[in-house]
Amino acid sequence: MELFDLGSLSEHDQLVTELTRRAGAIGQFYRAMVDGGLPEDLARKIVLEWARASLRASELPPCGCDCEVCRGEV
């Protein structure tokens, strides 16, 4: 008999819920740009970069380094 950690299921559900919410927001952002007259290829590039930024781990600073200043410890 296999045992499962129910806490991990809860974390998984929370992650799925958050990613689904973000996907909906990203889709609306794309549709608004295209409906506003922006070429689809440009809207796609903008949305891709926006999606990447929104999925970046919150503990990583935007510059990608790990210094005390960027972590907010100084």
N, C-alpha and C positions, 0 to 999 in steps of 0.2 A: 504494500500500500504506500503510495506517495503522499508526502505531506507538503502542503503549500503554505507559504507565509502570506497570510491575509493582508498584512500591511503593504506588501509589494503590490497586491491587486488594487488597493486603494490608491497608491501612488501612481500606478499605471492608469487608472481611471481618471485621475486628476490631470495627468499629462495628456491623455487623449482629449479630454474636454478642453484644455487650454490650447492645444494644437488645432483643434477643430474651430475654436473661436477665432484664433489668429488667421486660419485659412479663410474663414468667412470675411474677415476685415480686409485681408489682402485681395480677395476676389472683388469686393465692393470698390476698393481703391482702383483696381485695374479697370473695372467697368466704367467708373466715373471718368477716368482719363480718356478712355476710348470714346465714350459717349460725348465727351467735351471736345472731340476733334483731334486728339493726339494720335499720331500714327501708331498702329498696333505694335510694331517692332520696338519703337521707343518706349511705349507704355510697358511692354514686356520687360525690357531692360531695367526700367525704373522699379517695377514691382519686384523683380528678382533681387535687386540690391536691397530694397526695403525689407523683403522677406528674410534675407540673410542676416540683416542687422537685427531684426526682431527675434530671430532664433538664437542669436549669440548668447552664450552663457552670461548671466547677469554679473557673475563675479569677475569676469574678464574685463579689463579696462578697454575702451575703444581703440587705443593705440596698439594693443596686443602685448605690451611689456608687462613686467611684474614688479615694478619698482614701488617703493613705499609711497611716493607722491601719487602715482596713478591709482593705488589701492586706497588712497585717502587716509593713510596712517600718519602723515606729516602735516 
